[in-house]
Amino acid sequence: MSATSIPRPAHERVILGIDPGTNVLGYGVLSVDGKRTEMLAMGVIDLRRVPDVYLKLGRIYERVMGIIDSFLPDELAIEAPFFGKNVQSMLKLGRAQGVCIAAAISRQIPIHEYAPMQIKRAITGNGSASKEQVAALLQRTLHIADSAMLPYLDATDALAAAYCHFLQTSRPGVGQALPAYGSHRSSTGGARSWADFAKQNVERIHK
């Protein structure tokens, strides 16, 4: 993907959602114009045929950077790894998430992390909802055509993270999940750059 800047309204906000994974990583891009939301893109990065774990991480970084440079998101909403019983799976997800975060930091994009249950609750009202229920509700809410829906629920999970962030930041009196990790045009009171964030959180960083 090339870094081509597409002119867009000054009031439009673009949110990139990511559901991290080392086999299949989902992404969704959401356009926000006031209370109007529209899906710009949704897809997966399929890494199942990549044999080496470090090659997978490199591929994730390259592809996420391509998505960022294509859609120029203002914010990243990423799903937090689920703390299950399988420690190895959790570590792999954490690595994938870290690579995505590094890509966003390199482009000065604010990062917001949401737990899977929090995303499900925001979308469906039920923190124990199934992935299929989340996908179905998103399709109705965002008026996504059947032809645009993918067989991979990782994609709709990623779009759900982006829509969850939209809901969290559009409700009066509701704070964001995490402080911005760097923003070129932050309107939420967060740090305006990675350097500013580091200065504001120096004690937390060095713990």
N, C-alpha and C positions, 0 to 999 in steps of 0.2 A: 504494500500500500504506500502511496506517495503522500508527502506532507503538503497537500493542496488545501489552502484555506478557502472555504466556501462562505461568501457573504451571507450574513443572517441578521435578523432584527436585533437591535442592541439590548432589548429586554428579554430575549430568549435565553434560556438556560439549558445546557445539555448535561445530562447525568449519565455516566457510564457505570453500569452494574456488572459485577463479576462474581461468578460462582466458581471458586478455585478448585482445581483438580489436576492430578498429574497424568491421568489417562484421558479424561474428557473435561475440558474447561469451558464453562459457559459464559457468554457475554451478551449484554443487552444495552442498547443506547436509547435514552428517553429524552425527548424534547419537551421543555416546559415553557409555556407562554402564559403567565398569570396562572389561572386555574385549568388551562387547557393543556392536556398532555397527549403526546403522540409517539409511537414507537418509530425510531429511525432505522434501527437494525437489530437483529437478533441472530445469534449463531453459536457455534462451538468451535473450539480448537481441539481436533482429534489427535491425540498423541499415543494411541494404542500401538502403533507400529514403530514407534521410536524406542529402540532397545535400551538405551542408557539413560539413567535418571538425570544425569547432568546435561545430557543433550536435550532432554525434555524441558528442563528448566530454561536452557538457552532458547529453545523454540518458543516457550511461553513468553519470555521477555521480548523477543523479536516481534511476535504476532501482536502482543498487547501494545507495544510501541507503535506498530502499524495502525492499529485501531485508534489509538490516541491521536496520532498525526492526521488521520483521515477525518475524524469527527470533532476534534478539538474540544473534548468535554471540559466543563467548568469544575466538575466534582467527580470523585470516584466513590461509589458505594459498594463495599465488598463484604461478602458473607464470611463470618468468622468460622474457623474450623470447629467442628463438633467434637466435644470432649467425650469420646466413647471409650470402650474398653480396649480397643485395638490401638496401642501406642504407636506402632509403626505407621498405620494409616494416618493418624493424627499428625505425625511428624512430616509425612509426605505432603499433606494438605497445607501444613504450616509453611513448608518451603515454597509451594506454589503461590500461596498468598503473599509471602514475602517478596517474591520476584515481581508480582503484579504491583505491589506497593512501591518497590524500587523504581519501576517504570513510571508510575505516577509522580513520584518525588522528582525524577529527572526532568519532568515537564512542569514542575511547580503546581501540581494539581492537588487540591485539598482531598483528604482521605477520610472516609467515614465507615466504621465497621459495625455490622449488625449481626446479632446471633440469629441462627435459623428460626428459632421459636418466635423471636421478635418480628421477623419478616413475615412469617405466616400469620401472626396475630394482626399485623398491620393490614395485610391484604384481605384476609378472610374473617378476622375476628376470632379465630381459633388457632392457638399456638400449636395444636396437635394436628392441624389439617394435613392432608396428603399433598404430595407434589402435583398430582393430577387435579386436585381441587384448586390449588393455587393457579395452575396453568389455565384452567377453565374460567376462573374469575377474572384473571388478567385479560384473557381474550375478549370477554364481554366488556370489561371496563375500558379497554383501549381500542375496542372495535377492530381487532386484528382478524383479517380474513383467514379462513380455513387453510388456504393455500400457503399462507405465510407461517403457519404453525409447524414446528419441527418435531420429529420423533424423539429428540433428546430433551428431557426435562431439565437438563443442566442449563439450557438456554433460557427457559422461562423462569428458572430459579434466579438467574442473573438479572433478568428484567425485573423480577419481583424485588430484588435488592435495590435497584434504581427507583422503583415506584415507592417502596417503603421510605426511602430517603426523601422523596418528594413529599410524601404525606407528613413525615416528621418535621420538615422545615417549612411547611405551608400552614400548619396549625398555630394559631396565636398562643404564645406561652409555652410551647413545646420546644425543648432544646434539642440539639443535634446529638448524635451518638458519641462522637469523639471530636475534639478540637481539630480545626483544619491543620493539616501538615504542610501548608504552603499554598498560597493562592495569588494569582496575578490580578484578580479583581474580586476579592472577597467582600461581600456585603453583610456578613453574618457576625462580624466582630472578631473573627479568628485572625491568626497571624497572616500577614500579607506575603510572606515568603518563607522558605525553609529556614533561612538564617534568622528571621524574626521569631519563628516558632522555637528554634533552638535557644535563643536568648530568653524567651519567656518561660521555658521549661527546663532550664539548665540543671536544676536539682533533680528532676525526674529522669532526665537522660543519663545522668552519671550515677544513678543508684545501681 
